[in-house]
């Protein structure tokens, strides 16, 4: 969003937390006056993290008379609910996300106003720790419809989660296989943030549908599957619009035998 008074958006991620709260607006990130003004940043890791909550600090005393939430926070376009704090603590607000993603956005809910964000703290879990009980299953032998070269469809399994995406057109599909028939516990899809486009797609394992998604775009998301098989297929169910796949990962389970073949 636009900035004012020489403010820069990095001011809100400077890791400065003064004792007693923020009192100087020049230490904060500020927008111009407008409707639905916003501040946004991406997590610095190469892959998405599972964000538990986001804490937003504003100017001390900014919100004492507020009768309703003044801010909303989203992670990859999905709302993070506000935890109501005591009235005198409203300059520090906590939003619970509990989902996987990369892009955090803070938006003002007041019309024709200036958004002032002094510090944004994101608390997340390491996906490597989360995945400890779910081994990553290697995917190969990809294909897609409409047909493309093998090198193109492999962009979704090359290990790069932010670059080299493939575009699956409406009613098209992409698929790949695990090395052996396995219990596929969940599927992680990395996509590209395309503003304002909703996604609609399905995921199946050996023809058995396990995921039907219709909702906001995202940069990364985990989907519970719990299907036995080898062939993973993702179908774009949108009437118009491309489904962007930057990386597709499948995870098994160490708690039950992975190999069923």
C-alpha positions, 0 to 999 in steps of 0.5 A: 500500500502507499506510504506517508511521511517518509515511512518505509514498510520495513519499519514494521519488521525491525524487531524493535520493541520499546519498553512501554510500547510505541509512542513515536509514529516515525518508528512505525510504518504508515500509509496514506489516508484511504480505504482498506489500507494495508501492509504486507510482507513475506516470510523469508524462508524458501518454503512456507511455514505453519504460522500459529499466530501473528502479533501486531503492535500499534501506537500506544493508546491508539485504540482505547475507545475501539468498539470493534476490531480495527485490523484484520490479518490474513495469511495467503488470503485466509483470515486469521481470527483476532483474540480479544485482549483487554481494552488497554492492551489493544495497541497489541493485538494477537491473531491466530492463524494455525495454517501453512503459508508465506504472505502476511497482510495487515489491513485497516477496517476503518474508512478513509484512515491511515494505517500505522503498523509499528511491529509485526511478529510472526510465530511459526513452527518449523515444517521439518519438525512437523514432517518428522512423522511423515516421510517425504515420498519421491515423485517422478514420471509426471505428465499433464493435460494438455500435454507438455514436455517432460521437462515442463511438468517436472517443474512441480517436483524439482524441489524449488518452491518459489520459481519454475511453476507450471500452469494447469489450464481449466479442466486440465490436470497434472499427475506424478507417481510415487516410487511404490504404492504407499499410504499418502497421508497428506499432499502439500501444494506450493502455488504462486500468489495471484491477486484476487483469484479463487482456486477450485481443484481436486486431488486423487490417488489412483482415481480415489478422490481425497481433496476437493478445494474451493477457496482463496488462492494461497502460496502453500497449503497442506491437504489431508489425504489418507489414501493408499496408492501411487498415482497422484493427480491434480485436476483444475476444476475452474471454468476459467483461470489457470492453476499454478503449481510451483511444487507438489509434495506427498508425505507418508506415515512412519506410524503405519507401513508405507509400502503396500506393494 
